[in-house]
Amino acid sequence: MMKLLTHYFNLLALFIVVIICCSSSFSSKLMAQAYSDTTNQRNIAVVCMYNYNDALETGLSSIDTVLHYLVAKCNRQGKYDIEEVPHFDTMMQKVKTDRNLLCFVHGFNSNIDEIIENSALFTAAYDVDLLVFAWPSYETKGKYIRNYKQSRENVIYCIPNFSKTMSQVAKYLRTNEDVRGTLMFNSLGNLFAKKYAQYLINNVYDKNDFPQFENVILNAPCIFERDHDIWSDMLNRMTAKHFYVTQNGNDGVLKAASIFIEGGPLLGQADIVTHSEKLKYIDFTEILKNSPYKKAHGYYEERNLLEIPNTFTFYYLILNGYTPYFNDTTFCIKRTDVPYDAYKLVQPKPLTPCFTARDRFLYDSIYHLLKKPKRQSINELMTTIAEAQIGTPFVKTCIDQNSKGFVINLHETNHLRFVENSLAMMLTAKYDHGNFKDFCSLVQQLRYNKKTFSNFLYRHLYSSSWIRSAEIVRFIDEITFELGGEMYKQDFSYITTHADHIPQLIKHPEYLEYISSIENQLSRDSYFFIPKEKFDEACIEKIESGDLLFFTTTIKGLDIEIQGVAYQKDDQQMGLIHASLEAKKVVLEEESLLEFVKNSETISGVRVVKLLEQNKH
């Protein structure tokens, strides 16, 4: 009877774990496919512990102890072309961009094909260069539980080559001092962290053999928690400035593994007995419990999970070598129910629009100027809305006076807020019957990034980011290239270099690291503009009244200085309505658009944006 029960539980464990793992693998494939277009030119480095050509056919029987250096490149069909190269340095030369480096050790039940395919998640979503250490953790034949136990044994003889790989990474990071390095162990791959630490203790080593990572992450670790304080302290001293453990108390994979395979509590399950003073424990249980991903195991990889506020931001910071925000109610808060350095990731408090009776009156007044907005074109509506705001005072800090919500301010404005409010009003008038609540929601959607409407940190701090975000949701379409625009590289550094003049950054200097990472990300992209000297009447003929205009600038580190709405003047010349810093109010420039551009000392070029009709809103 006991043998029968044991057999029954083993089968149940097999069913639970396989279903969960297969679900995770399937979602990762969808993610990889979704990102395939953005990774066409991004190579991925793979240090492989077994021969790629034979691995899929014969599984574990093909394992050898020779390191294979692979370079994977995503082609236009969403598939990966694999090239084997002779040396680590050659591999990294083919992979290196100016991005930060993530070294990733995968978990159980991952064959080489899946490992490479799913790597698109890291390179596209988290904007990093990726080095994967691929170890034998998958077999096409045999029983699941037996293969799991075999994979644990495989780790032991992979450790010397893992150590060799870490030495090569150390040399790479010393040579490329501007690159932030991060090491992430995932699920059963965390066994490498433990065995590597023990290997260091028992072997003579040179300190130059150890890469100095900014962050080391034990992600959803599928290993015993009882002795991790000892070996993690050793690993922390040798390799990391910051050391994190991510956990989910409802993790379905870890629950099944702890009951039916491991026979004890696992480190990724949140409720632990031993702890290390050197680690920070990040508990995802709270932020996941009311979501469809309550039992998630790969909570860094689910596409929809990245939409949960703060989850994406946390991993973006960690995987790019930055420090997340602790003791901040919009991100990580200190747990008081445990005696060690533990934090929980939390949902940001929902924000409500903050506005005055004057703002509501101004909104209604502008809406009533619009005659039958449903029958007017979007450009006609935009022109009328922009004209109605002429005379509105210019105030740089027009949305920063209330920290309890996002501010709706129509009685004051600045460069970007003028365009933002005008676009939101136009969309609301055209598609939502002028509903003020819908107007507030649109302002919120346009102003903030990643659906995390929290504070200054999550705003589109640069106009280029604002344009790209509005393009993604199909509110606008930039046509600069079609008008003969030329590609240019833009340096984004104005905010961090002027942080001592920005109240939010004076109050929260810890935000600077994250904002710097966003600036670096924006700086890597290319943009189009019509150079000032080539902006002529032929270009203006293709601009309609109501189009949005963004003027690039010669100011160092800043992308766009002035934003406005094109306006057909009575003399049939194209003009510009914008919030003018010089006039301290919204104005219709007396000069024509062409004269305005030519006579400006700081304008370097023009970007032109069209409004898009909405199928529904």
C-alpha positions in Angstrom: 0.0 0.0 0.0 2.8 2.4 0.9 4.6 1.7 -2.4 1.4 2.4 -4.2 0.9 5.7 -2.5 4.5 6.6 -3.1 4.1 5.8 -6.8 0.9 7.9 -6.9 2.5 10.9 -5.4 5.5 10.6 -7.8 3.1 10.6 -10.7 1.2 13.6 -9.3 4.5 15.5 -8.8 5.5 14.7 -12.4 2.1 16.0 -13.7 2.2 19.2 -11.6 5.8 20.1 -12.4 5.6 19.2 -16.1 2.4 21.3 -16.6 3.9 24.3 -14.8 7.2 24.1 -16.5 5.7 23.6 -19.9 3.4 26.5 -19.4 6.4 28.7 -18.5 8.3 27.4 -21.5 5.4 28.1 -23.8 5.0 31.7 -22.5 8.7 32.3 -23.0 8.5 31.1 -26.6 5.7 33.6 -27.2 7.8 36.3 -25.6 10.8 35.4 -27.8 8.6 35.5 -30.9 7.2 38.9 -29.9 10.6 40.3 -29.5 12.2 38.7 -32.6 11.9 41.8 -34.7 13.8 43.9 -32.2 16.6 41.4 -31.8 17.5 41.0 -35.5 20.9 42.7 -35.0 21.6 41.5 -31.5 23.9 38.6 -31.0 23.8 36.4 -27.9 26.8 34.6 -26.3 26.4 31.0 -25.1 29.1 29.1 -23.3 27.9 25.5 -23.8 28.9 22.5 -21.8 27.9 20.0 -24.5 28.0 19.7 -28.2 25.1 21.6 -29.8 24.8 19.4 -32.9 24.2 16.2 -30.9 22.5 17.5 -27.8 18.9 17.5 -29.1 19.2 14.0 -30.5 20.9 12.1 -27.7 20.4 14.2 -24.6 22.7 13.6 -21.7 24.6 10.8 -23.4 26.3 13.4 -25.6 27.8 15.5 -22.8 31.4 16.3 -22.9 33.5 18.5 -20.6 34.8 20.7 -23.3 33.5 24.3 -23.4 31.8 25.3 -26.7 31.5 29.0 -27.5 28.4 29.8 -29.5 27.1 33.0 -31.0 23.4 33.1 -31.7 21.8 35.7 -34.0 18.1 36.1 -34.5 17.1 36.2 -38.1 14.0 37.8 -39.7 12.0 34.6 -39.3 12.4 34.7 -35.5 14.8 31.8 -35.6 18.4 31.7 -34.4 21.4 31.1 -36.6 24.2 29.4 -34.5 27.9 29.9 -35.1 30.5 28.2 -33.0 33.7 30.2 -32.5 37.0 29.0 -31.1 37.6 31.4 -28.2 35.7 33.3 -25.5 37.2 36.6 -26.7 36.0 36.0 -30.2 32.5 35.2 -29.0 32.3 38.4 -26.9 33.6 40.6 -29.7 30.7 39.4 -31.8 28.3 40.1 -29.0 29.5 43.3 -27.5 27.5 46.5 -27.8 27.6 49.5 -25.5 25.0 47.8 -23.2 25.5 46.3 -19.7 26.3 42.6 -19.5 24.0 39.9 -17.9 25.5 36.5 -17.2 22.7 34.0 -16.9 22.6 30.4 -15.6 19.3 28.7 -16.5 17.3 26.2 -14.5 16.1 22.6 -15.0 14.4 21.3 -18.2 16.0 23.7 -20.7 17.5 22.3 -23.9 20.0 24.4 -25.9 17.4 25.4 -28.5 15.0 26.7 -25.9 17.8 28.5 -24.1 18.8 30.4 -27.1 15.3 31.1 -28.3 14.1 32.5 -24.9 17.2 34.7 -24.6 15.3 37.3 -26.8 13.5 38.2 -23.6 16.6 39.5 -21.9 18.2 41.3 -24.9 15.0 43.1 -25.9 13.0 43.6 -22.7 15.9 44.4 -20.4 18.2 46.0 -23.0 21.4 44.0 -22.0 24.1 42.1 -23.7 23.6 38.4 -22.7 26.0 35.6 -21.9 24.3 32.3 -21.1 26.1 29.4 -19.4 24.3 26.4 -20.9 24.6 23.2 -18.8 23.0 19.8 -19.3 19.7 19.9 -17.6 17.4 18.3 -20.1 16.9 14.8 -21.6 14.4 13.7 -24.3 14.2 10.2 -22.9 13.5 8.8 -19.4 11.5 9.9 -16.4 11.1 13.4 -15.3 12.1 13.0 -11.6 15.1 10.8 -12.5 16.3 13.5 -15.0 15.9 16.2 -12.3 18.1 14.3 -9.9 20.6 13.6 -12.8 20.7 17.3 -13.5 21.7 18.1 -9.9 24.6 15.7 -10.3 25.6 17.3 -13.6 26.2 20.6 -11.8 29.1 19.1 -9.8 31.2 18.2 -12.8 30.3 21.4 -14.6 31.7 23.6 -11.8 35.4 23.6 -13.0 34.3 24.9 -16.4 31.9 27.3 -14.8 34.8 28.7 -12.7 36.9 29.0 -15.9 34.0 30.9 -17.6 33.9 33.3 -14.6 37.6 33.9 -14.9 37.1 34.9 -18.6 34.2 37.1 -17.6 36.4 38.8 -15.0 39.0 39.6 -17.7 36.2 41.0 -19.9 34.8 43.3 -17.2 38.3 44.6 -16.3 38.9 45.4 -20.0 35.5 47.1 -20.4 35.3 49.2 -17.3 32.2 51.1 -18.5 30.1 47.9 -18.6 28.1 47.0 -15.5 28.1 43.2 -15.0 25.3 41.2 -13.4 25.2 37.5 -12.6 21.8 35.8 -12.4 21.1 32.2 -11.3 17.6 30.9 -12.0 15.7 28.1 -10.3 17.8 24.9 -10.1 20.6 26.9 -11.7 21.2 28.3 -8.2 22.9 25.1 -7.4 25.8 26.5 -9.4 26.0 29.4 -6.9 26.3 27.0 -4.0 28.8 24.6 -5.6 30.9 27.4 -7.1 31.2 29.0 -3.6 32.3 25.6 -2.2 34.7 25.2 -5.1 36.3 28.5 -4.2 36.8 27.5 -0.6 38.5 24.3 -1.5 40.8 25.6 -4.3 43.7 28.0 -4.5 42.6 31.1 -6.4 43.8 34.4 -7.7 41.6 37.4 -6.9 41.8 38.4 -10.6 39.9 35.2 -11.5 36.7 36.6 -9.9 34.5 39.0 -11.8 33.3 42.0 -9.8 29.6 42.0 -10.5 27.4 44.9 -9.5 24.6 42.5 -8.7 24.3 38.8 -8.1 20.7 37.4 -8.1 19.5 34.1 -6.8 16.3 34.1 -8.7 13.5 31.8 -7.5 16.2 29.5 -6.1 15.2 25.8 -6.2 17.7 24.8 -3.6 17.6 24.1 0.2 17.6 27.2 2.3 19.1 25.8 5.4 22.8 26.5 4.8 22.7 29.2 2.2 23.9 31.9 4.7 27.4 30.2 4.8 28.2 29.8 1.1 26.3 32.9 -0.1 28.5 35.1 2.3 31.6 33.6 0.6 30.3 34.2 -2.9 29.2 37.7 -1.9 32.7 38.6 -0.6 34.4 37.4 -3.8 32.1 38.5 -6.6 29.3 41.0 -5.8 28.7 44.5 -4.6 25.1 43.6 -4.0 23.5 40.2 -3.5 19.7 39.5 -3.8 17.4 36.6 -3.4 13.9 36.8 -5.1 11.1 34.8 -3.6 7.4 33.9 -4.1 5.6 32.2 -1.3 3.0 30.7 -3.7 5.5 29.5 -6.3 3.8 26.5 -7.8 7.0 24.9 -9.2 8.9 25.2 -5.9 6.0 23.9 -3.9 5.8 20.8 -6.0 9.6 20.3 -5.9 9.8 20.8 -2.1 7.1 18.2 -1.4 7.7 15.6 -4.0 11.4 15.8 -5.0 13.6 17.8 -2.6 11.7 16.9 0.6 12.2 20.2 2.4 11.7 24.0 2.2 13.4 25.8 -0.7 15.1 29.2 -0.6 12.7 30.7 -3.2 9.6 30.0 -1.1 10.0 33.1 1.2 9.5 31.4 4.6 13.1 30.6 5.6 14.7 29.7 8.8 18.4 30.6 8.2 19.3 34.0 6.7 22.4 35.9 5.7 23.1 39.5 6.8 24.8 40.1 3.5 21.8 39.4 1.3 18.6 41.3 0.5 15.5 39.1 0.2 12.9 40.4 -2.2 9.5 38.9 -1.7 7.1 38.9 -4.7 4.3 37.2 -2.8 2.4 40.4 -2.0 2.5 41.9 -5.5 1.6 38.6 -7.2 -1.2 37.3 -4.9 -4.0 39.3 -6.5 -2.8 38.7 -10.1 -3.3 35.8 -12.5 0.4 35.0 -11.8 0.0 34.2 -8.1 1.8 30.8 -8.5 4.4 32.1 -11.0 7.9 30.7 -11.0 9.6 32.6 -13.8 8.2 36.0 -12.7 10.9 37.9 -14.7 9.8 36.4 -18.0 6.0 36.4 -18.3 5.0 39.0 -20.8 1.8 40.1 -19.1 3.5 40.0 -15.7 5.8 42.7 -16.8 2.8 45.0 -16.9 2.4 44.6 -13.1 3.6 47.9 -11.7 7.2 47.9 -10.4 8.0 44.3 -11.5 9.5 45.3 -14.8 11.3 48.3 -13.2 12.8 46.1 -10.5 14.3 43.6 -12.9 15.4 46.3 -15.3 17.4 48.0 -12.6 18.8 44.7 -11.2 19.8 43.2 -14.6 21.5 46.4 -15.7 23.6 46.5 -12.5 21.7 49.3 -10.7 20.2 49.4 -7.2 16.4 49.2 -6.8 14.6 51.5 -4.4 14.1 50.3 -0.9 11.8 51.7 1.8 9.8 53.5 -0.9 6.1 52.7 -0.9 6.0 52.7 -4.6 8.6 50.0 -5.0 10.2 47.9 -2.1 9.2 48.3 1.5 11.0 46.8 4.5 9.4 43.8 6.1 8.9 44.1 9.8 7.8 40.6 10.5 11.2 39.0 10.0 14.6 39.6 11.8 16.7 39.9 8.6 17.2 42.3 5.6 14.0 41.4 3.8 11.8 43.5 1.5 8.5 43.0 -0.3 7.7 44.3 -3.7 4.5 46.3 -3.5 1.9 47.8 -5.8 2.1 51.6 -6.0 -0.8 53.4 -4.5 -3.4 54.3 -7.1 -3.2 58.0 -7.9 -6.2 60.2 -8.6 -6.2 63.3 -10.8 -5.6 66.5 -8.9 -7.2 69.6 -10.3 -8.9 72.8 -9.3 -12.4 74.1 -10.2 -10.6 76.6 -12.4 -9.1 73.7 -14.4 -12.4 72.0 -14.8 -14.0 75.3 -16.0 -11.3 75.9 -18.5 -11.7 72.4 -19.9 -15.5 72.8 -20.3 -15.0 76.2 -21.9 -12.6 74.9 -24.5 -14.9 71.9 -25.2 -17.9 74.2 -25.8 -15.9 76.0 -28.4 -15.8 72.9 -30.5 -18.7 72.7 -32.9 -19.9 69.2 -33.5 -16.5 67.6 -32.8 -17.5 64.2 -34.0 -17.9 65.6 -37.5 -14.6 67.6 -37.5 -11.3 66.2 -38.5 -8.7 65.6 -35.8 -6.5 68.3 -37.2 -9.3 70.9 -37.2 -10.0 70.0 -33.5 -6.4 70.2 -32.6 -6.0 73.6 -34.2 -9.1 75.0 -32.4 -7.9 73.6 -29.0 -4.4 75.0 -29.4 -5.8 78.4 -30.4 -8.1 78.4 -27.3 -5.1 78.1 -25.0 -3.3 81.2 -26.3 -2.4 83.4 -23.3 -2.1 80.6 -20.8 0.8 81.4 -18.4 4.1 79.5 -18.9 5.3 77.9 -15.6 8.1 75.3 -15.7 6.8 73.4 -12.6 3.1 73.4 -13.7 2.5 69.8 -12.6 4.8 69.3 -9.6 2.9 71.0 -6.8 0.9 68.0 -5.5 2.6 64.7 -4.6 -0.6 62.8 -3.8 -1.8 62.5 -7.4 -1.0 63.4 -10.9 -1.7 67.0 -11.6 -4.1 68.2 -14.2 -3.3 71.9 -14.8 -5.0 73.9 -17.6 -4.5 77.3 -16.1 -0.7 77.0 -16.4 1.5 75.1 -18.8 5.0 74.5 -20.2 6.5 73.2 -23.5 5.4 69.5 -23.4 2.4 69.9 -21.2 0.8 72.2 -23.7 1.1 69.5 -26.4 0.1 66.7 -24.0 -3.1 68.5 -22.8 -4.0 69.5 -26.4 -3.7 65.9 -27.7 -5.7 64.5 -24.7 -8.4 67.1 -25.2 -8.6 66.4 -28.9 -8.9 62.6 -28.4 -11.5 63.1 -25.7 -13.6 65.5 -27.7 -13.5 63.3 -30.8 -14.1 59.9 -29.3 -15.3 60.2 -25.7 -18.0 63.0 -25.9 -15.7 65.4 -24.0 -15.8 63.3 -20.8 -13.5 65.0 -18.3 -12.7 61.7 -16.5 -11.5 60.2 -19.8 -9.4 63.3 -20.5 -7.6 62.8 -17.1 -7.0 59.1 -18.0 -5.5 60.1 -21.3 -3.2 62.7 -19.7 -2.0 60.0 -17.3 -1.4 57.5 -20.1 0.5 60.0 -22.2 2.6 61.4 -19.3 3.8 58.2 -17.6 5.7 55.1 -18.6 5.1 51.3 -18.2 1.6 51.8 -16.7 3.3 52.7 -13.4 1.7 56.0 -12.6 3.6 56.8 -9.5 5.8 59.9 -9.4 8.5 61.9 -11.1 10.6 58.8 -11.6 8.1 57.2 -14.1 7.4 60.2 -16.3 8.5 60.6 -19.8 11.3 63.0 -18.9 12.4 63.5 -22.5 10.1 64.4 -25.4 11.7 61.6 -27.6 10.4 59.1 -25.0 7.0 60.8 -25.0 6.8 60.6 -28.8 7.7 56.9 -28.9 5.2 56.0 -26.2 2.4 57.8 -28.0 3.4 56.1 -31.2 3.2 52.7 -29.6 -0.5 53.3 -28.6 -1.2 54.7 -32.1 -2.2 58.2 -31.1 0.4 59.8 -33.4 2.9 58.9 -36.2 6.2 60.6 -36.7 6.7 61.4 -40.4 10.1 63.1 -40.2 11.8 60.5 -42.3 9.2 60.7 -45.0 9.8 64.4 -45.2 13.5 63.9 -46.0 14.7 63.6 -42.4 18.2 62.5 -41.7 19.3 60.1 -39.0 21.2 61.5 -36.0 22.5 60.3 -32.7 21.3 62.1 -29.7 23.0 62.3 -26.3 20.6 62.3 -23.4 22.2 63.6 -20.2 20.5 66.9 -19.4 18.5 65.8 -16.4 21.3 64.0 -14.6 23.7 66.8 -15.3 21.2 69.4 -13.9 19.9 67.3 -11.0 20.9 70.0 -8.5 18.2 72.2 -10.1 15.4 69.6 -10.0 13.5 69.5 -6.7 12.5 65.9 -7.1 16.1 64.8 -7.5 17.4 66.9 -4.7 14.8 65.2 -2.5 15.5 61.7 -4.0 19.1 61.5 -5.1 18.7 57.7 -5.3 16.6 58.2 -8.4 19.6 59.3 -10.4 21.0 55.8 -11.1 17.7 54.7 -12.7 17.3 58.0 -14.7 20.9 57.6 -15.9 20.1 54.1 -17.1 17.0 55.5 -19.0 19.2 58.2 -20.5 21.7 55.6 -21.6 19.0 53.5 -23.2 17.6 56.5 -25.1 21.1 57.5 -26.2 21.6 54.1 -27.9 18.7 54.7 -30.3 18.9 56.7 -33.5 16.5 59.4 -34.4 15.5 61.4 -37.5 15.3 65.2 -37.9 15.1 67.7 -40.7 18.3 69.8 -40.3 17.6 73.5 -39.8 19.5 74.4 -43.0 17.3 71.9 -45.0 14.0 73.0 -43.5 12.3 74.9 -46.4 9.0 75.7 -48.0 8.9 72.3 -49.7 8.9 70.7 -46.2 6.3 73.2 -44.9 3.9 72.4 -47.8 3.6 68.9 -46.4 2.8 70.0 -42.9 -0.9 70.5 -42.0 -2.4 72.9 -39.5 -2.9 70.8 -36.3 0.3 68.7 -36.8 2.6 68.5 -33.8 6.1 70.0 -34.2 9.2 69.2 -32.1 12.3 71.3 -32.4 15.7 69.7 -31.7 18.2 71.8 -29.9 21.9 72.5 -29.7 21.7 72.5 -25.9 24.0 69.7 -24.7 22.3 66.5 -23.4 18.8 67.7 -24.4 16.9 66.3 -27.3 14.0 68.7 -27.8 13.7 72.3 -26.5 10.4 73.5 -28.0 7.2 71.7 -28.8 4.1 73.1 -30.5 1.1 72.8 -32.9 1.3 73.9 -36.5 -1.2 76.6 -37.3 -2.4 78.0 -40.6 -2.4 81.8 -40.2 -4.8 84.2 -41.9 -2.1 85.2 -44.5 -2.0 81.5 -45.4 1.5 81.1 -44.0 2.2 78.2 -41.7 2.8 79.4 -38.1 3.3 77.9 -34.7 1.4 77.9 -31.4 3.5 76.9 -28.4 4.2 77.6 -24.8 6.9 80.3 -25.0 9.5 80.6 -22.3 10.5 84.0 -23.6 6.9 85.4 -23.6 6.0 83.5 -20.4 2.7 82.3 -22.0 1.2 80.3 -24.9 1.5 82.4 -28.1 0.9 82.3 -31.8 4.3 83.3 -33.1 4.2 86.5 -35.3 6.9 85.0 -37.5 6.1 82.3 -40.0 7.2 78.8 -39.1 10.1 79.0 -41.5 11.3 82.3 -40.0 10.9 81.0 -36.5 13.2 78.1 -37.2 15.8 80.1 -39.2 16.0 82.9 -36.6 16.4 80.7 -33.6 19.9 80.4 -32.2 19.3 77.1 -30.4 17.0 75.2 -32.8 19.1 72.6 -34.8 16.2 70.9 -36.6 12.6 69.8 -36.8 10.6 66.6 -36.1 7.1 66.4 -37.5 4.3 64.3 -36.0 0.9 63.5 -37.5 -2.2 62.8 -35.5 -3.9 59.4 -36.1 -7.5 58.6 -36.5 -8.7 56.1 -33.9 -10.8 53.1 -34.8 -12.2 53.2 -31.4 -11.3 54.7 -28.1 
